[in-house]
Amino acid sequence: MSSVIEIKTRNQIAQTHSKLVHKIVHRWVKKCNESYEDLYQIGFVGLLKAVERFKPELGNAFSSFAVPYIQGEIQHYLRDNTSSLKIPRSLIEKLGKIRRLRKQFIALGRQINEAEVAAKLGISAQEWESLKLTVSQRLTISWDELSYEPKTEELETITQQELNHRLYEAISKLNPKHRLVIRESYLLNKKVTEIAKRLKISTTETEALIQEAIFVLNSSLTASYGSSCG
């Protein structure tokens, strides 16, 4: 009987904080093929886990404690069940080729245009437009998602200070151009157009460079966590 009461209490506490789930789902639903309702259910599971593991005697705010659980549950589901958040290797290779092409054309004293990019990549103009759309929409990522999110069971053993330390250590290891776009875009909140102007490249190339930097950074963070646990 007591377990039934505990479950009821847990569910009631979760319901009072359901707005947290809605807030996070609103951000994620635009970035994947899952329905709002499905993401909400998944996020709510994360909220329930947070309720079960929350220790008020530690003096932490429940909302701050719950957000990583909710977001982590959604992220892990998407990684395991959809391809919407995975960056295909072929795309990463194309992004690298675009950067090399840009450097070659700059060495010749001019900027590469859209038609030349498509031709050099060996794709049609339509495929190039599709690639640009992928870069600008499908791979959009926020600063919140840039921070490495450990699995929910890891949260009790990792402090936020340690997570922040790993993040900034990983940023410091990026190459100068990747580090610059991360700093300008996420730390200084500069627009893509401003960064593009500073780098003297197109906004599309800038977006591609930012996404490439994020991919490298996330890979570094994941590897860092794995090595520290081994």
N, CA, C and O of each residue as an XYZ file, in Angstrom:
920
protein
N       0.828     -1.201      0.000
C       0.000      0.000      0.000
C       0.869      1.261      0.000
O       0.582      2.239     -0.691
N       1.950      1.204      0.806
C       2.824      2.371      0.901
C       3.468      2.688     -0.437
O       3.671      3.856     -0.769
N       3.797      1.638     -1.221
C       4.421      1.866     -2.522
C       3.464      2.567     -3.472
O       3.886      3.386     -4.288
N       2.167      2.248     -3.369
C       1.152      2.906     -4.192
C       1.084      4.384     -3.845
O       0.988      5.234     -4.730
N       1.133      4.687     -2.544
C       1.098      6.081     -2.087
C       2.336      6.827     -2.585
O       2.246      7.974     -3.023
N       3.496      6.160     -2.514
C       4.740      6.782     -2.971
C       4.679      7.110     -4.461
O       5.114      8.179     -4.890
N       4.135      6.178     -5.242
C       4.002      6.403     -6.682
C       3.065      7.569     -6.955
O       3.332      8.398     -7.825
N       1.956      7.633     -6.203
C       1.000      8.738     -6.363
C       1.665     10.067     -6.048
O       1.513     11.045     -6.780
N       2.407     10.088     -4.944
C       3.093     11.318     -4.533
C       4.112     11.735     -5.585
O       4.223     12.912     -5.930
N       4.850     10.757     -6.086
C       5.853     11.036     -7.120
C       5.200     11.643     -8.349
O       5.686     12.636     -8.891
N       4.104     11.051     -8.785
C       3.403     11.541     -9.975
C       2.841     12.940     -9.770
O       2.851     13.764    -10.684
N       2.347     13.201     -8.554
C       1.796     14.529     -8.255
C       2.889     15.593     -8.302
O       2.690     16.679     -8.848
N       4.039     15.271     -7.726
C       5.169     16.214     -7.752
C       5.597     16.470     -9.191
O       5.870     17.607     -9.575
N       5.653     15.404     -9.981
C       6.052     15.540    -11.384
C       5.068     16.418    -12.150
O       5.476     17.255    -12.954
N       3.779     16.230    -11.903
C       2.762     17.013    -12.610
C       2.900     18.502    -12.317
O       2.675     19.332    -13.198
N       3.267     18.844    -11.091
C       3.408     20.266    -10.744
C       4.596     20.916    -11.453
O       4.677     22.141    -11.548
N       5.510     20.090    -11.945
C       6.685     20.627    -12.653
C       6.668     20.270    -14.140
O       7.704     20.308    -14.804
N       5.493     19.925    -14.655
C       5.392     19.495    -16.060
C       5.766     20.598    -17.049
O       6.117     20.312    -18.193
N       5.690     21.863    -16.609
C       6.058     22.963    -17.506
C       7.523     22.870    -17.929
O       7.896     23.310    -19.016
N       8.342     22.295    -17.058
C       9.754     22.113    -17.406
C       9.888     21.217    -18.635
O      10.704     21.471    -19.521
N       9.070     20.163    -18.669
C       9.105     19.236    -19.800
C       8.652     19.941    -21.070
O       9.283     19.816    -22.119
N       7.541     20.690    -20.966
C       7.023     21.411    -22.137
C       8.080     22.365    -22.701
O       8.259     22.454    -23.916
N       8.767     23.067    -21.822
C       9.771     24.045    -22.256
C      10.888     23.371    -23.048
O      11.316     23.879    -24.084
N      11.354     22.234    -22.559
C      12.443     21.529    -23.231
C      11.972     20.883    -24.525
O      12.685     20.900    -25.528
N      10.760     20.309    -24.502
C      10.210     19.659    -25.695
C       9.996     20.665    -26.814
O      10.226     20.347    -27.981
N       9.555     21.884    -26.477
C       9.349     22.928    -27.494
C      10.629     23.163    -28.285
O      10.584     23.416    -29.489
N      11.758     23.080    -27.613
C      13.039     23.313    -28.288
C      13.441     22.129    -29.165
O      13.983     22.309    -30.255
N      13.170     20.919    -28.680
C      13.632     19.734    -29.385
C      12.735     19.304    -30.530
O      13.214     18.707    -31.494
N      11.442     19.593    -30.446
C      10.520     19.083    -31.462
C      10.824     19.643    -32.849
O      10.472     19.031    -33.856
N      11.477     20.804    -32.905
C      11.822     21.425    -34.186
C      13.048     20.778    -34.823
O      13.375     21.052    -35.978
N      13.711     19.929    -34.073
C      14.986     19.393    -34.538
C      14.959     17.896    -34.816
O      16.008     17.287    -35.026
N      13.786     17.305    -34.820
C      13.705     15.874    -35.088
C      12.356     15.545    -35.708
O      11.510     16.423    -35.878
N      12.163     14.286    -36.041
C      10.926     13.859    -36.686
C       9.902     13.300    -35.710
O       8.841     12.837    -36.127
N      10.201     13.338    -34.429
C       9.274     12.815    -33.425
C       8.153     13.818    -33.159
O       8.339     15.026    -33.309
N       6.987     13.304    -32.763
C       5.858     14.185    -32.460
C       6.057     14.847    -31.106
O       6.823     14.364    -30.272
N       5.361     15.953    -30.897
C       5.441     16.668    -29.621
C       5.010     15.749    -28.484
O       5.644     15.704    -27.430
N       3.917     15.016    -28.714
C       3.362     14.140    -27.678
C       4.364     13.061    -27.270
O       4.530     12.772    -26.086
N       5.029     12.468    -28.268
C       6.004     11.414    -27.959
C       7.183     11.968    -27.166
O       7.632     11.358    -26.196
N       7.674     13.123    -27.585
C       8.796     13.732    -26.867
C       8.399     14.118    -25.450
O       9.198     14.013    -24.519
N       7.151     14.566    -25.295
C       6.683     14.942    -23.954
C       6.676     13.721    -23.037
O       7.116     13.798    -21.890
N       6.177     12.600    -23.544
C       6.133     11.376    -22.742
C       7.539     10.943    -22.330
O       7.762     10.510    -21.199
N       8.477     11.065    -23.258
C       9.861     10.681    -22.972
C      10.467     11.633    -21.944
O      11.132     11.206    -21.000
N      10.228     12.929    -22.144
C      10.730     13.915    -21.197
C      10.136     13.740    -19.815
O      10.807     13.967    -18.808
N       8.873     13.333    -19.769
C       8.200     13.147    -18.478
C       8.825     11.981    -17.711
O       8.877     11.996    -16.481
N       9.297     10.976    -18.441
C      10.005      9.866    -17.796
C      11.251     10.400    -17.094
O      11.566     10.000    -15.974
N      11.955     11.310    -17.773
C      13.126     11.928    -17.163
C      12.763     12.722    -15.925
O      13.500     12.723    -14.939
N      11.616     13.402    -15.977
C      11.146     14.176    -14.825
C      10.851     13.251    -13.648
O      11.196     13.568    -12.509
N      10.220     12.120    -13.911
C       9.921     11.149    -12.852
C      11.209     10.632    -12.212
O      11.271     10.448    -10.996
N      12.228     10.399    -13.025
C      13.516      9.943    -12.488
C      14.121     11.009    -11.580
O      14.714     10.707    -10.544
N      13.955     12.268    -11.999
C      14.484     13.369    -11.191
C      13.776     13.434     -9.845
O      14.414     13.651     -8.815
N      12.450     13.246     -9.850
C      11.678     13.264     -8.600
C      12.175     12.169     -7.666
O      12.340     12.396     -6.468
N      12.413     10.986     -8.214
C      12.856      9.846     -7.403
C      14.235     10.072     -6.788
O      14.511      9.596     -5.687
N      15.101     10.798     -7.498
C      16.488     10.933     -7.047
C      16.790     12.261     -6.354
O      17.887     12.460     -5.831
N      15.820     13.161     -6.354
C      16.045     14.481     -5.764
C      16.157     14.388     -4.243
O      15.368     13.709     -3.586
N      17.151     15.081     -3.704
C      17.352     15.113     -2.253
C      17.276     16.562     -1.781
O      18.264     17.293     -1.836
N      16.078     16.978     -1.311
C      15.886     18.385     -0.915
C      16.828     18.843      0.184
O      17.130     20.031      0.301
N      17.295     17.885      0.997
C      18.174     18.261      2.109
C      19.513     18.818      1.637
O      20.243     19.437      2.412
N      19.834     18.596      0.355
C      21.093     19.127     -0.181
C      20.994     20.606     -0.539
O      22.000     21.262     -0.808
N      19.757     21.121     -0.537
C      19.557     22.549     -0.767
C      19.535     22.989     -2.213
O      19.594     24.188     -2.487
N      19.450     22.052     -3.154
C      19.396     22.408     -4.573
C      17.968     22.693     -5.014
O      17.019     22.124     -4.475
N      17.818     23.579     -5.999
C      16.492     23.853     -6.567
C      16.085     22.663     -7.425
O      16.888     22.155     -8.207
N      14.835     22.215     -7.280
C      14.407     21.034     -8.028
C      14.464     21.271     -9.532
O      14.861     20.381    -10.284
N      14.071     22.462     -9.977
C      14.053     22.736    -11.421
C      15.446     22.577    -12.026
O      15.595     21.987    -13.097
N      16.462     23.101    -11.345
C      17.838     22.979    -11.845
C      18.292     21.526    -11.852
O      19.041     21.099    -12.731
N      17.832     20.779    -10.868
C      18.193     19.365    -10.764
C      17.509     18.540    -11.847
O      18.097     17.602    -12.387
N      16.256     18.896    -12.164
C      15.443     18.087    -13.076
C      15.778     18.276    -14.551
O      15.677     17.334    -15.336
N      16.177     19.487    -14.932
C      16.395     19.781    -16.358
C      17.359     18.806    -17.035
O      17.038     18.317    -18.119
N      18.535     18.494    -16.451
C      19.433     17.542    -17.113
C      18.819     16.154    -17.288
O      19.109     15.462    -18.264
N      17.968     15.748    -16.338
C      17.306     14.444    -16.456
C      16.325     14.438    -17.621
O      16.283     13.491    -18.406
N      15.538     15.506    -17.723
C      14.541     15.606    -18.797
C      15.237     15.657    -20.155
O      14.914     14.898    -21.069
N      16.197     16.570    -20.260
C      16.906     16.738    -21.526
C      17.706     15.491    -21.879
O      17.750     15.087    -23.041
N      18.334     14.884    -20.885
C      19.119     13.681    -21.124
C      18.271     12.531    -21.626
O      18.687     11.785    -22.512
N      17.076     12.386    -21.057
C      16.178     11.309    -21.481
C      15.797     11.472    -22.953
O      15.783     10.505    -23.715
N      15.489     12.714    -23.337
C      15.112     12.994    -24.728
C      16.293     12.761    -25.662
O      16.149     12.130    -26.709
N      17.457     13.270    -25.281
C      18.646     13.117    -26.129
C      19.012     11.652    -26.339
O      19.317     11.235    -27.456
N      18.981     10.886    -25.277
C      19.340      9.476    -25.389
C      18.335      8.723    -26.253
O      18.709      7.830    -27.014
N      17.069      9.082    -26.134
C      16.046      8.438    -26.970
C      16.293      8.749    -28.447
O      16.257      7.857    -29.294
N      16.543     10.022    -28.743
C      16.745     10.424    -30.134
C      17.986      9.774    -30.729
O      17.981      9.354    -31.886
N      19.035      9.693    -29.945
C      20.264      9.073    -30.436
C      20.065      7.583    -30.721
O      20.641      7.036    -31.662
N      19.246      6.941    -29.898
C      19.042      5.501    -30.045
C      17.995      5.138    -31.085
O      18.046      4.057    -31.670
N      17.038      6.043    -31.317
C      15.881      5.674    -32.133
C      15.679      6.472    -33.412
O      14.851      6.094    -34.240
N      16.409      7.563    -33.595
C      16.240      8.328    -34.823
C      17.594      8.723    -35.375
O      18.612      8.668    -34.686
N      17.579      9.128    -36.648
C      18.816      9.602    -37.280
C      18.824     11.116    -37.375
O      19.740     11.705    -37.950
N      17.786     11.755    -36.800
C      17.628     13.195    -36.997
C      18.711     14.018    -36.333
O      18.966     15.148    -36.752
N      19.362     13.477    -35.298
C      20.387     14.253    -34.612
C      21.795     13.744    -34.905
O      22.773     14.281    -34.385
N      21.894     12.726    -35.723
C      23.210     12.192    -36.049
C      23.775     12.906    -37.272
O      23.055     13.176    -38.233
N      25.038     13.200    -37.228
C      25.677     13.881    -38.351
C      26.346     12.832    -39.234
O      27.332     12.226    -38.815
N      25.841     12.603    -40.435
C      26.414     11.582    -41.316
C      27.875     11.882    -41.639
O      28.260     13.036    -41.825
N      28.673     10.834    -41.701
C      30.085     11.004    -42.033
C      30.257     11.678    -43.387
O      31.166     12.487    -43.575
N      29.374     11.341    -44.333
C      29.469     11.939    -45.670
C      29.301     13.449    -45.607
O      29.936     14.186    -46.362
N      28.434     13.908    -44.696
C      28.218     15.347    -44.564
C      29.444     16.024    -43.974
O      29.847     17.093    -44.432
N      30.038     15.408    -42.960
C      31.247     15.965    -42.351
C      32.355     16.083    -43.394
O      33.093     17.068    -43.421
N      32.463     15.069    -44.252
C      33.479     15.099    -45.307
C      33.218     16.235    -46.286
O      34.148     16.903    -46.739
N      31.940     16.452    -46.611
C      31.589     17.548    -47.525
C      31.910     18.899    -46.900
O      32.404     19.801    -47.578
N      31.629     19.039    -45.604
C      31.926     20.305    -44.921
C      33.426     20.592    -44.969
O      33.848     21.728    -45.185
N      34.226     19.537    -44.763
C      35.674     19.703    -44.829
C      36.133     20.082    -46.223
O      37.035     20.904    -46.383
N      35.516     19.487    -47.230
C      35.889     19.780    -48.615
C      35.535     21.222    -48.970
O      36.285     21.893    -49.679
N      34.381     21.701    -48.471
C      33.975     23.086    -48.726
C      35.006     24.049    -48.154
O      35.360     25.041    -48.790
N      35.484     23.751    -46.953
C      36.490     24.612    -46.329
C      37.780     24.633    -47.156
O      38.383     25.689    -47.350
N      38.192     23.467    -47.637
C      39.423     23.405    -48.446
C      39.261     24.166    -49.762
O      40.180     24.842    -50.223
N      38.070     24.042    -50.356
C      37.793     24.770    -51.599
C      37.859     26.274    -51.366
O      38.425     27.019    -52.165
N      37.269     26.701    -50.256
C      37.269     28.134    -49.947
C      38.697     28.660    -49.838
O      39.013     29.728    -50.361
N      39.567     27.893    -49.146
C      40.961     28.307    -48.984
C      41.673     28.400    -50.336
O      42.458     29.316    -50.579
N      41.384     27.438    -51.204
C      42.009     27.437    -52.527
C      41.609     28.671    -53.326
O      42.446     29.293    -53.981
N      40.331     29.021    -53.267
C      39.853     30.175    -54.022
C      40.369     31.485    -53.425
O      40.670     32.426    -54.159
N      40.471     31.546    -52.097
C      41.018     32.743    -51.455
C      42.466     32.939    -51.890
O      42.915     34.064    -52.109
N      43.195     31.821    -52.013
C      44.593     31.889    -52.467
C      44.683     32.452    -53.877
O      45.690     33.048    -54.259
N      43.608     32.253    -54.652
C      43.560     32.781    -56.023
C      43.024     34.209    -56.057
O      42.945     34.832    -57.116
N      42.659     34.714    -54.881
C      42.208     36.099    -54.799
C      40.733     36.323    -55.040
O      40.331     37.442    -55.357
N      39.908     35.289    -54.899
C      38.473     35.500    -55.060
C      37.666     34.507    -54.229
O      38.191     33.506    -53.741
N      36.366     34.811    -54.080
C      35.463     33.950    -53.331
C      34.828     32.913    -54.256
O      34.579     33.190    -55.429
N      34.574     31.741    -53.734
C      33.913     30.702    -54.517
C      32.404     30.951    -54.518
O      31.833     31.286    -53.481
N      31.756     30.788    -55.678
C      30.306     31.017    -55.721
C      29.541     29.700    -55.591
O      30.131     28.620    -55.574
N      28.214     29.816    -55.498
C      27.360     28.655    -55.245
C      27.512     27.568    -56.313
O      27.636     26.386    -55.992
N      27.500     27.977    -57.575
C      27.589     27.009    -58.674
C      28.916     26.258    -58.638
O      28.968     25.057    -58.904
N      29.988     26.979    -58.306
C      31.310     26.356    -58.247
C      31.403     25.356    -57.100
O      32.029     24.304    -57.229
N      30.775     25.696    -55.980
C      30.766     24.771    -54.841
C      30.125     23.455    -55.248
O      30.688     22.384    -55.021
N      28.931     23.542    -55.859
C      28.210     22.338    -56.292
C      29.044     21.524    -57.282
O      29.133     20.300    -57.180
N      29.653     22.225    -58.240
C      30.452     21.541    -59.263
C      31.659     20.837    -58.648
O      31.958     19.694    -58.991
N      32.350     21.524    -57.738
C      33.541     20.954    -57.114
C      33.196     19.761    -56.221
O      33.990     18.831    -56.080
N      31.995     19.799    -55.615
C      31.567     18.690    -54.766
C      31.030     17.519    -55.584
O      30.817     16.424    -55.063
N      30.815     17.770    -56.876
C      30.293     16.723    -57.740
C      28.824     16.443    -57.519
O      28.360     15.316    -57.691
N      28.084     17.494    -57.132
C      26.650     17.341    -56.898
C      25.898     18.385    -57.708
O      26.488     19.349    -58.196
N      24.592     18.188    -57.847
C      23.777     19.135    -58.604
C      23.482     20.363    -57.755
O      23.682     20.358    -56.541
N      23.000     21.424    -58.419
C      22.634     22.644    -57.701
C      21.544     22.347    -56.676
O      21.539     22.911    -55.581
N      20.624     21.458    -57.040
C      19.533     21.089    -56.134
C      20.071     20.359    -54.898
O      19.616     20.593    -53.778
N      21.042     19.474    -55.118
C      21.646     18.746    -53.993
C      22.420     19.698    -53.086
O      22.450     19.523    -51.867
N      23.052     20.714    -53.699
C      23.778     21.708    -52.908
C      22.814     22.511    -52.048
O      23.114     22.806    -50.891
N      21.657     22.868    -52.602
C      20.643     23.587    -51.830
C      20.162     22.728    -50.667
O      19.942     23.227    -49.563
N      20.002     21.435    -50.924
C      19.566     20.511    -49.879
C      20.609     20.406    -48.777
O      20.272     20.336    -47.596
N      21.883     20.396    -49.173
C      22.973     20.333    -48.206
C      22.995     21.583    -47.338
O      23.191     21.498    -46.126
N      22.793     22.744    -47.957
C      22.764     23.997    -47.195
C      21.620     23.994    -46.190
O      21.765     24.475    -45.066
N      20.478     23.445    -46.608
C      19.320     23.379    -45.721
C      19.620     22.478    -44.527
O      19.227     22.767    -43.397
N      20.319     21.386    -44.798
C      20.706     20.471    -43.724
C      21.596     21.170    -42.714
O      21.414     21.038    -41.504
N      22.560     21.917    -43.232
C      23.495     22.620    -42.358
C      22.789     23.670    -41.516
O      23.054     23.796    -40.321
N      21.887     24.428    -42.143
C      21.266     25.560    -41.456
C      20.101     25.182    -40.557
O      19.776     25.926    -39.632
N      19.455     24.025    -40.811
C      18.282     23.661    -40.023
C      18.478     22.366    -39.240
O      18.356     22.349    -38.015
N      18.778     21.296    -39.946
C      18.823     19.994    -39.294
C      19.881     19.915    -38.208
O      19.686     19.250    -37.191
N      21.012     20.598    -38.424
C      22.103     20.505    -37.474
C      22.145     21.658    -36.488
O      23.116     21.794    -35.743
N      21.101     22.499    -36.467
C      21.075     23.618    -35.534
C      21.184     23.105    -34.110
O      20.512     22.145    -33.734
N      22.030     23.748    -33.323
C      22.228     23.296    -31.951
C      22.400     24.501    -31.044
O      22.983     25.503    -31.458
N      21.909     24.425    -29.829
C      21.993     25.559    -28.911
C      23.160     25.362    -27.949
O      23.739     24.279    -27.872
N      23.498     26.424    -27.214
C      24.585     26.333    -26.241
C      24.268     25.294    -25.176
O      25.167     24.593    -24.712
N      22.977     25.180    -24.774
C      22.589     24.178    -23.785
C      22.946     22.780    -24.259
O      23.428     21.961    -23.476
N      22.708     22.497    -25.558
C      22.971     21.173    -26.079
C      24.448     20.957    -26.348
O      24.901     19.819    -26.477
N      25.197     22.039    -26.435
C      26.629     21.919    -26.663
C      27.313     21.311    -25.450
O      28.270     20.550    -25.596
N      26.828     21.640    -24.238
C      27.397     21.087    -23.021
C      27.160     19.589    -22.994
O      26.043     19.131    -23.234
N      28.194     18.828    -22.706
C      28.044     17.376    -22.685
C      27.062     16.976    -21.607
O      27.215     17.373    -20.452
N      26.051     16.193    -21.966
C      25.060     15.718    -21.017
C      25.365     14.266    -20.658
O      25.239     13.386    -21.509
N      25.763     14.000    -19.417
C      26.008     12.617    -19.028
C      24.700     11.863    -18.904
O      23.635     12.477    -18.831
N      24.764     10.540    -18.880
C      23.567      9.755    -18.654
C      23.031     10.080    -17.271
O      23.790     10.473    -16.385
N      21.733      9.920    -17.084
C      21.100     10.329    -15.830
C      21.730      9.655    -14.622
O      21.837     10.269    -13.561
N      22.151      8.393    -14.766
C      22.736      7.704    -13.618
C      24.120      8.239    -13.273
O      24.647      7.955    -12.197
N      24.720      9.026    -14.199
C      26.051      9.584    -13.947
C      25.978     10.921    -13.221
O      26.974     11.388    -12.667
N      24.791     11.541    -13.223
C      24.676     12.899    -12.715
C      24.999     13.009    -11.234
O      25.451     14.055    -10.768
N      24.767     11.923    -10.490
C      24.979     11.983     -9.056
C      26.458     12.005     -8.697
O      26.817     12.383     -7.581
N      27.320     11.606     -9.625
C      28.748     11.527     -9.325
C      29.568     12.607    -10.022
O      30.775     12.703     -9.801
N      28.925     13.425    -10.864
C      29.632     14.485    -11.580
C      29.054     15.836    -11.186
O      27.843     16.037    -11.278
N      29.889     16.756    -10.752
C      29.407     18.078    -10.370
C      29.331     18.980    -11.592
O      29.997     18.737    -12.598
N      28.507     20.032    -11.494
C      28.407     20.984    -12.595
C      29.748     21.658    -12.843
O      30.102     21.965    -13.981
N      30.491     21.885    -11.762
C      31.814     22.506    -11.897
C      32.734     21.633    -12.745
O      33.500     22.136    -13.567
N      32.650     20.319    -12.534
C      33.483     19.402    -13.310
C      33.063     19.386    -14.775
O      33.908     19.342    -15.670
N      31.740     19.423    -15.017
C      31.243     19.454    -16.392
C      31.726     20.710    -17.108
O      32.172     20.651    -18.254
N      31.632     21.858    -16.414
C      32.085     23.120    -17.005
C      33.581     23.083    -17.297
O      34.037     23.574    -18.329
N      34.337     22.492    -16.371
C      35.786     22.396    -16.565
C      36.100     21.584    -17.813
O      36.963     21.965    -18.604
N      35.399     20.460    -17.993
C      35.629     19.615    -19.164
C      35.260     20.345    -20.448
O      35.940     20.224    -21.467
N      34.171     21.105    -20.381
C      33.724     21.836    -21.560
C      34.774     22.844    -22.006
O      35.161     22.865    -23.174
N      35.236     23.679    -21.078
C      36.188     24.723    -21.457
C      37.568     24.157    -21.784
O      38.307     24.737    -22.579
N      37.913     23.032    -21.174
C      39.165     22.369    -21.529
C      39.092     21.862    -22.967
O      40.057     21.967    -23.724
N      37.926     21.307    -23.334
C      37.742     20.810    -24.706
C      37.783     21.956    -25.706
O      38.349     21.816    -26.790
N      37.182     23.097    -25.346
C      37.200     24.270    -26.226
C      38.639     24.735    -26.463
O      39.006     25.102    -27.579
N      39.443     24.714    -25.404
C      40.834     25.185    -25.526
C      41.661     24.307    -26.463
O      42.688     24.748    -26.979
N      41.217     23.058    -26.687
C      41.954     22.134    -27.543
C      41.531     22.213    -29.009
O      42.143     21.580    -29.869
N      40.481     22.992    -29.295
C      40.043     23.148    -30.681
C      41.091     23.902    -31.490
O      41.900     24.643    -30.930
N      41.077     23.714    -32.797
C      41.987     24.519    -33.613
C      41.514     25.970    -33.582
O      40.353     26.223    -33.260
N      42.380     26.929    -33.909
C      42.044     28.349    -33.759
C      40.733     28.773    -34.413
O      39.978     29.552    -33.830
N      40.453     28.274    -35.610
C      39.235     28.697    -36.309
C      37.987     28.133    -35.643
O      36.992     28.842    -35.492
N      38.031     26.866    -35.244
C      36.902     26.271    -34.533
C      36.658     26.994    -33.213
O      35.519     27.280    -32.846
N      37.751     27.285    -32.506
C      37.636     27.973    -31.218
C      37.032     29.359    -31.403
O      36.222     29.808    -30.591
N      37.428     30.025    -32.467
C      36.922     31.375    -32.734
C      35.415     31.370    -32.974
O      34.694     32.191    -32.408
N      34.934     30.440    -33.815
C      33.501     30.455    -34.133
C      32.653     30.039    -32.940
O      31.534     30.526    -32.778
N      33.175     29.139    -32.097
C      32.446     28.762    -30.885
C      32.353     29.955    -29.945
O      31.292     30.243    -29.391
N      33.474     30.644    -29.774
C      33.496     31.808    -28.872
C      32.588     32.919    -29.383
O      31.800     33.485    -28.625
N      32.704     33.228    -30.675
C      31.917     34.322    -31.245
C      30.425     33.997    -31.238
O      29.599     34.849    -30.912
N      30.088     32.766    -31.598
C      28.684     32.394    -31.751
C      27.988     32.157    -30.424
O      26.883     32.655    -30.210
N      28.620     31.399    -29.521
C      27.927     30.971    -28.310
C      28.290     31.762    -27.056
O      27.442     31.964    -26.187
N      29.531     32.207    -26.955
C      29.925     32.958    -25.768
C      29.657     34.452    -25.917
O      29.283     35.117    -24.951
N      29.847     34.978    -27.123
C      29.631     36.407    -27.359
C      28.303     36.690    -28.051
O      27.952     37.847    -28.286
N      27.558     35.618    -28.380
C      26.224     35.746    -28.998
C      26.216     36.577    -30.279
O      25.266     37.316    -30.538
N      27.261     36.458    -31.069
C      27.310     37.201    -32.327
C      26.519     36.470    -33.405
O      26.421     35.243    -33.397
N      25.961     37.237    -34.325
C      25.186     36.659    -35.415
C      26.120     35.991    -36.420
O      27.294     36.340    -36.540
N      25.559     35.022    -37.135
C      26.342     34.313    -38.149
C      26.876     35.291    -39.192
O      27.999     35.149    -39.675
N      26.054     36.288    -39.533
C      26.482     37.270    -40.535
C      27.702     38.062    -40.061
O      28.577     38.398    -40.859
N      27.757     38.359    -38.757
C      28.894     39.100    -38.206
C      30.165     38.249    -38.241
O      31.247     38.733    -38.574
N      30.008     36.967    -37.890
C      31.157     36.061    -37.901
C      31.648     35.859    -39.329
O      32.852     35.843    -39.588
N      30.696     35.704    -40.255
C      31.043     35.515    -41.666
C      31.831     36.710    -42.190
O      32.803     36.554    -42.929
N      31.399     37.904    -41.795
C      32.081     39.126    -42.240
C      33.511     39.162    -41.711
O      34.438     39.540    -42.428
N      33.680     38.769    -40.459
C      35.019     38.774    -39.868
C      35.928     37.757    -40.555
O      37.108     38.024    -40.783
N      35.369     36.583    -40.884
C      36.159     35.530    -41.518
C      36.268     35.694    -43.034
O      37.052     35.013    -43.694
N      35.458     36.619    -43.572
C      35.427     36.886    -45.015
C      34.996     35.649    -45.807
O      35.587     35.298    -46.828
N      33.947     35.005    -45.297
C      33.361     33.856    -45.987
C      31.848     34.021    -45.983
O      31.327     34.924    -45.328
N      31.135     33.162    -46.705
C      29.675     33.262    -46.768
C      29.037     32.781    -45.468
O      29.671     32.087    -44.674
N      27.769     33.161    -45.261
C      27.055     32.713    -44.058
C      26.873     31.199    -44.065
O      26.921     30.561    -43.014
N      26.664     30.628    -45.241
C      26.504     29.171    -45.338
C      27.781     28.460    -44.905
O      27.732     27.473    -44.170
N      28.922     28.966    -45.363
C      30.207     28.377    -44.979
C      30.459     28.559    -43.486
O      31.028     27.688    -42.829
N      30.024     29.707    -42.958
C      30.192     29.968    -41.528
C      29.358     29.003    -40.705
O      29.833     28.453    -39.711
N      28.106     28.797    -41.120
C      27.243     27.841    -40.424
C      27.854     26.444    -40.462
O      27.825     25.716    -39.469
N      28.402     26.080    -41.609
C      29.041     24.767    -41.748
C      30.244     24.654    -40.814
O      30.459     23.612    -40.194
N      31.023     25.728    -40.716
C      32.203     25.733    -39.856
C      31.803     25.605    -38.389
O      32.456     24.895    -37.624
N      30.728     26.292    -37.998
C      30.236     26.210    -36.622
C      29.806     24.785    -36.293
O      30.150     24.253    -35.237
N      29.049     24.169    -37.207
C      28.581     22.806    -36.974
C      29.741     21.816    -36.921
O      29.721     20.864    -36.140
N      30.735     22.046    -37.748
C      31.925     21.188    -37.738
C      32.637     21.321    -36.398
O      33.092     20.328    -35.831
N      32.734     22.556    -35.888
C      33.382     22.803    -34.596
C      32.620     22.109    -33.470
O      33.223     21.539    -32.560
N      31.291     22.161    -33.540
C      30.455     21.520    -32.527
C      30.649     20.008    -32.548
O      30.737     19.365    -31.502
N      30.715     19.453    -33.750
C      30.910     18.007    -33.891
C      32.232     17.587    -33.243
O      32.281     16.608    -32.498
N      33.294     18.327    -33.528
C      34.612     18.018    -32.967
C      34.590     18.174    -31.452
O      35.154     17.354    -30.728
N      33.931     19.241    -30.972
C      33.870     19.511    -29.538
C      33.104     18.425    -28.798
O      33.552     17.939    -27.760
N      31.955     18.048    -29.330
C      31.167     16.992    -28.688
C      31.921     15.664    -28.669
O      31.855     14.921    -27.690
N      32.636     15.370    -29.750
C      33.430     14.137    -29.808
C      34.515     14.155    -28.737
O      34.783     13.141    -28.093
N      35.133     15.315    -28.555
C      36.188     15.468    -27.558
C      35.640     15.297    -26.150
O      36.265     14.656    -25.305
N      34.459     15.880    -25.898
C      33.836     15.781    -24.578
C      33.463     14.342    -24.256
O      33.680     13.869    -23.140
N      32.906     13.658    -25.233
C      32.504     12.268    -25.025
C      33.720     11.393    -24.745
O      33.692     10.547    -23.851
N      34.790     11.603    -25.514
C      36.020     10.831    -25.316
C      36.632     11.128    -23.954
O      37.154     10.235    -23.287
N      36.560     12.402    -23.548
C      37.108     12.824    -22.266
C      36.397     12.137    -21.118
O      37.023     11.685    -20.159
N      35.068     12.064    -21.232
C      34.318     11.428    -20.152
C      34.626      9.935    -20.086
O      34.793      9.362    -19.010
N      34.696      9.318    -21.278
C      34.958      7.882    -21.315
C      36.300      7.532    -20.699
O      36.409      6.544    -19.973
N      37.340      8.343    -20.984
C      38.680      8.057    -20.474
C      38.762      8.266    -18.975
O      39.525      7.583    -18.292
N      37.973      9.219    -18.448
C      38.018      9.495    -17.014
C      37.336      8.408    -16.212
O      37.575      8.262    -15.014
N      36.464      7.627    -16.898
C      35.741      6.561    -16.205
C      36.482      5.231    -16.290
O      36.200      4.298    -15.538
N      37.450      5.159    -17.233
C      38.099      3.881    -17.484
C      39.182      3.544    -16.485
O      39.808      2.489    -16.586
